[in-house]
Amino acid sequence: MALATLSEQVVAHIELRQKKEELEQEKQQIKTLIQKLDDVMLFVNQQLPAAIKNLEFAEKQLVQDAPQNKYLELESIQILQENLARLKNIYSVVSKNR
């Protein structure tokens, strides 16, 4: 009886050790993923403002010339404005979470 109890405890101890090792591996994977996410967020925070500024400049230039533009060019301006608004929204969300 004591041998059976000892055997169960040894098995439980081995299983716990294996679970601990698995948790440590998962913890390391999570740390790696968090670092990658931080790198992406940093890249977005560094690159997006300049891209938005350039698009805003292009949009202003196109809007100033709008009276002479044809329908397709006006449609392009609208698409540019919509995409610019989306980028600004993305940057707003990203910069709040930084």
C-alpha positions as a LaTeX table, in Angstrom:
\begin{tabular}{lrrr}
\hline
Residue & $x$ (\AA) & $y$ (\AA) & $z$ (\AA) \\
\hline
Met1 & 0.00 & 0.00 & 0.00 \\
Ala2 & 2.76 & 2.45 & 0.89 \\
Leu3 & 4.59 & 1.48 & $-2.27$ \\
Ala4 & 1.50 & 2.20 & $-4.37$ \\
Thr5 & 1.10 & 5.61 & $-2.71$ \\
Leu6 & 4.77 & 6.39 & $-3.26$ \\
Ser7 & 4.47 & 5.30 & $-6.88$ \\
Glu8 & 1.46 & 7.60 & $-7.38$ \\
Gln9 & 3.34 & 10.49 & $-5.81$ \\
Val10 & 6.36 & 9.91 & $-8.06$ \\
Val11 & 4.15 & 9.79 & $-11.14$ \\
Ala12 & 2.34 & 12.95 & $-10.03$ \\
His13 & 5.68 & 14.66 & $-9.40$ \\
Ile14 & 6.95 & 13.70 & $-12.88$ \\
Glu15 & 3.72 & 14.93 & $-14.47$ \\
Leu16 & 3.97 & 18.22 & $-12.59$ \\
Arg17 & 7.57 & 18.66 & $-13.70$ \\
Gln18 & 6.55 & 18.05 & $-17.32$ \\
Lys19 & 3.68 & 20.53 & $-17.02$ \\
Lys20 & 6.04 & 23.09 & $-15.51$ \\
Glu21 & 8.43 & 22.66 & $-18.45$ \\
Glu22 & 5.54 & 23.03 & $-20.91$ \\
Leu23 & 4.39 & 26.19 & $-19.15$ \\
Glu24 & 7.90 & 27.63 & $-19.28$ \\
Gln25 & 8.06 & 26.94 & $-23.02$ \\
Glu26 & 4.66 & 28.55 & $-23.55$ \\
Lys27 & 5.72 & 31.51 & $-21.42$ \\
Gln28 & 8.79 & 31.98 & $-23.61$ \\
Gln29 & 6.65 & 31.77 & $-26.76$ \\
Ile30 & 4.32 & 34.42 & $-25.37$ \\
Lys31 & 7.27 & 36.67 & $-24.55$ \\
Thr32 & 8.55 & 36.25 & $-28.11$ \\
Leu33 & 5.13 & 37.08 & $-29.56$ \\
Ile34 & 4.79 & 40.13 & $-27.33$ \\
Gln35 & 8.21 & 41.35 & $-28.48$ \\
Lys36 & 7.21 & 40.88 & $-32.13$ \\
Leu37 & 3.98 & 42.76 & $-31.51$ \\
Asp38 & 5.90 & 45.58 & $-29.83$ \\
Asp39 & 8.23 & 45.73 & $-32.83$ \\
Val40 & 5.28 & 45.97 & $-35.22$ \\
Met41 & 3.62 & 48.67 & $-33.11$ \\
Leu42 & 6.87 & 50.65 & $-33.01$ \\
Phe43 & 7.23 & 50.35 & $-36.79$ \\
Val44 & 3.64 & 51.51 & $-37.33$ \\
Asn45 & 4.09 & 54.41 & $-34.92$ \\
Gln46 & 7.24 & 55.47 & $-36.74$ \\
Gln47 & 6.05 & 55.03 & $-40.32$ \\
Leu48 & 2.35 & 55.88 & $-40.33$ \\
Pro49 & 2.56 & 59.59 & $-39.44$ \\
Ala50 & 4.83 & 60.36 & $-42.40$ \\
Ala51 & 2.66 & 58.32 & $-44.75$ \\
Ile52 & $-0.44$ & 60.16 & $-43.55$ \\
Lys53 & 1.29 & 63.52 & $-43.99$ \\
Asn54 & 2.30 & 62.66 & $-47.56$ \\
Leu55 & $-1.20$ & 61.47 & $-48.41$ \\
Glu56 & $-2.71$ & 64.61 & $-46.90$ \\
Phe57 & $-0.42$ & 66.73 & $-49.08$ \\
Ala58 & $-1.41$ & 64.76 & $-52.19$ \\
Glu59 & $-5.06$ & 65.05 & $-51.28$ \\
Lys60 & $-4.81$ & 68.83 & $-50.84$ \\
Gln61 & $-3.11$ & 69.17 & $-54.20$ \\
Leu62 & $-5.77$ & 67.07 & $-55.90$ \\
Val63 & $-8.63$ & 68.92 & $-54.21$ \\
Gln64 & $-7.20$ & 72.29 & $-55.28$ \\
Asp65 & $-7.21$ & 71.08 & $-58.87$ \\
Ala66 & $-10.63$ & 69.44 & $-58.53$ \\
Pro67 & $-12.66$ & 71.99 & $-60.56$ \\
Gln68 & $-10.67$ & 71.10 & $-63.69$ \\
Asn69 & $-10.68$ & 67.36 & $-63.02$ \\
Lys70 & $-12.82$ & 64.80 & $-64.71$ \\
Tyr71 & $-15.25$ & 62.45 & $-62.97$ \\
Leu72 & $-12.72$ & 59.61 & $-62.59$ \\
Glu73 & $-10.20$ & 61.94 & $-61.01$ \\
Leu74 & $-12.85$ & 63.19 & $-58.58$ \\
Glu75 & $-13.67$ & 59.58 & $-57.74$ \\
Ser76 & $-9.96$ & 58.95 & $-57.13$ \\
Ile77 & $-9.87$ & 61.91 & $-54.75$ \\
Gln78 & $-12.82$ & 60.45 & $-52.84$ \\
Ile79 & $-11.12$ & 57.05 & $-52.60$ \\
Leu80 & $-7.90$ & 58.73 & $-51.43$ \\
Gln81 & $-9.83$ & 60.65 & $-48.77$ \\
Glu82 & $-11.55$ & 57.48 & $-47.54$ \\
Asn83 & $-8.26$ & 55.60 & $-47.31$ \\
Leu84 & $-6.61$ & 58.53 & $-45.59$ \\
Ala85 & $-9.41$ & 58.57 & $-43.01$ \\
Arg86 & $-8.90$ & 54.84 & $-42.42$ \\
Leu87 & $-5.16$ & 55.29 & $-41.93$ \\
Lys88 & $-5.76$ & 58.14 & $-39.49$ \\
Asn89 & $-8.17$ & 55.94 & $-37.57$ \\
Ile90 & $-5.66$ & 53.08 & $-37.45$ \\
Tyr91 & $-2.94$ & 55.43 & $-36.25$ \\
Ser92 & $-5.25$ & 56.88 & $-33.62$ \\
Val93 & $-5.99$ & 53.42 & $-32.23$ \\
Val94 & $-2.35$ & 52.32 & $-32.38$ \\
Ser95 & $-1.02$ & 55.47 & $-30.73$ \\
Lys96 & $-3.60$ & 55.23 & $-27.91$ \\
Asn97 & $-2.51$ & 51.66 & $-27.16$ \\
Arg98 & 1.18 & 52.49 & $-27.07$ \\
\hline
\end{tabular}
